[in-house]
Amino acid sequence: MFSALARPAGAALRRSFSTSAQNNAKVAVLGASGGIGQPLALLLKNSPLVSRLTLYDIAHTPGVAADLSHIETRATVKGYLGPEQLPDCLKGCDVVVIPAGVPRKPGMTRDDLFNTNASIVATLSAACAQHCPEAMICVISNPVNSTIPIATEVFKKHGVYNPNKIFGVTTLDIVRANTFIAELKGLDPARVNVPVIGGHAGKTIIPLISQCTPKVDLPQDQLTAITGRIQEAGTEVVKAKAGAGSATLSMAYAGARFVFSLVDAMNGKEGVVECSFVKSQEADCAYFSTPLLLGKKGIEKNLGIGKISSFEEKMIAEAIPELKASIKKGEEFVKNMK
Ligand SMILES: NC(=O)c1ccc[n+]([C@@H]2O[C@H](COP(=O)([O-])OP(=O)(O)OC[C@H]3O[C@@H](n4cnc5c(N)ncnc54)[C@H](O)[C@@H]3O)[C@@H](O)[C@H]2O)c1
């Protein structure tokens, strides 16, 4: 799918003449001037699937939009600055991606971001519920295990909730798992697929290496080590950036991968599957990430956990209490909002 990003001139030109209704996704990025927002907007601008890109932030969007608008691809780009311009950014959108909010610094957990990011996600979700209630909402802002319950409760408050259209973007965990397994086994990462289920924080991130395609055999010590690396990969980046933030470029890639899958499925492509943290009945908590079959209206079918190893079963059992607590924290935040 991402081979579409490598852009030989002829192919790009052919694509730019393709004006079928299929390739007309209107996508908004909220938090578009940030470390994730800017490269994500660049990848979206480079896609033939996107016809309109609207960029919202509380800072710098006029510059980001002017810069991107000079790129020779079809999508129109417009920047929106500050809350009074947010409604116009959202009107008519098919997909809204939300990477707004503060990232981690060394020593912080994702939950440490709750106090700042909860209200940002609640405010932006309320605007989406009012101005584009039918759009697919893809939340990147952490802690995802709480921000998805927040977005959900806000949509419920506005009477426009559709559980098939609110997604916690966990794609970076899958991208990392694919990369690390490929490195370890000397495989082409583009051909590796590891489902990652559960949530998006520490031990709630559960790679199902037993379901990896192609099948990989790892002794228990390697399995334990690579599982730990996948779970702590975000912290690896936070430490390496030494105070300058968390994953941005790989997250932009992962966010774009998720949006393109969603738009492909909305356009009628069959068999599109991505893992995402969503409202779920697949585990003993109200939200859980599993592979989802995507369709024209969002989630078409939850494919569930499938057959797993006892090692993976144990990880799920250990993750549930933390997931439940994070979900409750998000739900209570909205309940207590004025
Ligand atoms: N889901 C994931 O896998 C994943 C991975 C990495 C980072 N993240 C999260 O993504 C978020 C953004 O990270 P970043 O590195 O881009 O941060 P950043 O600080 O570089 O950018 C955040 C942007 O959000 C904007 N913003 C702040 N409040 C806003 C508001 N009320 N409305 C609109 N925009 C607002 C800021 O102006 C800034 O441009 C963080 O919460 C981070 O933890 C998630």
The ligand as a Tripos MOL2 file, in Angstrom:
@<TRIPOS>MOLECULE
LIG
   44    48     1     0     0
SMALL
NO_CHARGES

@<TRIPOS>ATOM
      1 N1         -0.9230    6.4580   19.1960 N.am      1 LIG1
      2 C1          0.3900    6.3890   19.1210 C.2       1 LIG1
      3 O1          0.9430    5.3170   18.7810 O.2       1 LIG1
      4 C2          1.2440    7.5740   19.4190 C.ar      1 LIG1
      5 C3          2.6090    7.5680   19.0770 C.ar      1 LIG1
      6 C4          3.3640    8.7010   19.3290 C.ar      1 LIG1
      7 C5          2.7890    9.8190   19.9240 C.ar      1 LIG1
      8 N2          1.4640    9.7820   20.2480 N.ar      1 LIG1
      9 C6          0.8120   10.9520   20.8660 C.3       1 LIG1
     10 O2          0.4830   11.9200   19.8810 O.3       1 LIG1
     11 C7          0.3470   13.2010   20.4890 C.3       1 LIG1
     12 C8          1.0760   14.2640   19.6860 C.3       1 LIG1
     13 O3          2.4570   14.0190   19.6760 O.3       1 LIG1
     14 P1          3.4720   15.0170   18.9080 P.3       1 LIG1
     15 O4          4.8120   14.4360   19.0550 O.co2     1 LIG1
     16 O5          2.9450   15.3640   17.5580 O.co2     1 LIG1
     17 O6          3.3490   16.3100   19.8550 O.3       1 LIG1
     18 P2          3.7130   17.8430   19.4940 P.3       1 LIG1
     19 O7          3.7760   18.5910   20.7750 O.co2     1 LIG1
     20 O8          4.8800   17.8970   18.5800 O.co2     1 LIG1
     21 O9          2.4460   18.3160   18.6590 O.3       1 LIG1
     22 C9          1.1900   18.4350   19.2210 C.3       1 LIG1
     23 C10         0.4270   19.4950   18.4670 C.3       1 LIG1
     24 O10        -0.8710   19.5810   19.0630 O.3       1 LIG1
     25 C11        -1.2100   20.9530   19.0710 C.3       1 LIG1
     26 N3         -2.2730   21.2130   20.0390 N.ar      1 LIG1
     27 C12        -2.1900   21.3490   21.3860 C.ar      1 LIG1
     28 N4         -3.4080   21.6110   21.8940 N.ar      1 LIG1
     29 C13        -4.2570   21.6520   20.8610 C.ar      1 LIG1
     30 C14        -5.6530   21.8820   20.7270 C.ar      1 LIG1
     31 N5         -6.4060   22.1460   21.8000 N.pl3     1 LIG1
     32 N6         -6.1920   21.8240   19.5030 N.ar      1 LIG1
     33 C15        -5.4410   21.5510   18.4270 C.ar      1 LIG1
     34 N7         -4.1330   21.3230   18.4650 N.ar      1 LIG1
     35 C16        -3.5490   21.3730   19.6670 C.ar      1 LIG1
     36 C17         0.0800   21.6970   19.4000 C.3       1 LIG1
     37 O11         0.0020   23.0680   19.0420 O.3       1 LIG1
     38 C18         1.0670   20.8940   18.5610 C.3       1 LIG1
     39 O12         1.2040   21.4440   17.2690 O.3       1 LIG1
     40 C19         0.8620   13.0250   21.9240 C.3       1 LIG1
     41 O13        -0.2400   12.8640   22.7810 O.3       1 LIG1
     42 C20         1.6420   11.7240   21.8510 C.3       1 LIG1
     43 O14         1.7070   11.0790   23.1020 O.3       1 LIG1
     44 C21         0.7040    8.6960   19.9970 C.ar      1 LIG1
@<TRIPOS>BOND
     1     1     2 1
     2     2     3 2
     3     2     4 1
     4     4     5 ar
     5     4    44 ar
     6     5     6 ar
     7     6     7 ar
     8     7     8 ar
     9     8     9 1
    10     8    44 ar
    11     9    10 1
    12     9    42 1
    13    10    11 1
    14    11    12 1
    15    11    40 1
    16    12    13 1
    17    13    14 1
    18    14    15 2
    19    14    16 1
    20    14    17 1
    21    17    18 1
    22    18    19 2
    23    18    20 1
    24    18    21 1
    25    21    22 1
    26    22    23 1
    27    23    24 1
    28    23    38 1
    29    24    25 1
    30    25    26 1
    31    25    36 1
    32    26    27 ar
    33    26    35 ar
    34    27    28 ar
    35    28    29 ar
    36    29    30 ar
    37    29    35 ar
    38    30    31 1
    39    30    32 ar
    40    32    33 ar
    41    33    34 ar
    42    34    35 ar
    43    36    37 1
    44    36    38 1
    45    38    39 1
    46    40    41 1
    47    40    42 1
    48    42    43 1
@<TRIPOS>SUBSTRUCTURE
     1 LIG1         1 GROUP 0 **** ****
